[in-house]
Amino acid sequence: PFPNPASGRSTIALDRAGAGWTRLDVLDVSGRRVTTLVSGELDAGRHEIRIPPLATGVYFVRLNVAGTQAAEKLVVP
């Protein structure tokens, strides 16, 4: 996510080598889903996904593509 720490809105940049199912969630520090940003098919190429305003805190943005997961921390001061 950028900017991080977030000042206002943040954006996630995502590059897909090929089209396919994608899920992108924002989780709180307890692992509870706060919001789902993407859940479905994405075309190949670069995608910039805006994160809606979040309350002050620490979050994790979790990407799931074809059963593989990655997560990044997002701080909202």
C-alpha positions, 0 to 999 in steps of 0.5 A: 500500500502507498502511501504508508503510513496512510494520510487520507487514502491509500492505493494498492498497486497489483500486477497480474501476469495473466487473468484470474481469480483475485481476492484482496481484503483489509484485515484488522490486527485480530485478523477480522475482515474490515472490507473486501476490495476485490473478489473476482476475476481480474484481467492481466496487467496493472491494477491500482485499487483504492483503499477507502478511508479507515479509522486510525489503527494498524491493518493488514492488506491480504492478497489471495491469488490461486491459493497463494497469499501475501500480506502487507501492513498498513498504518493509519495514523 
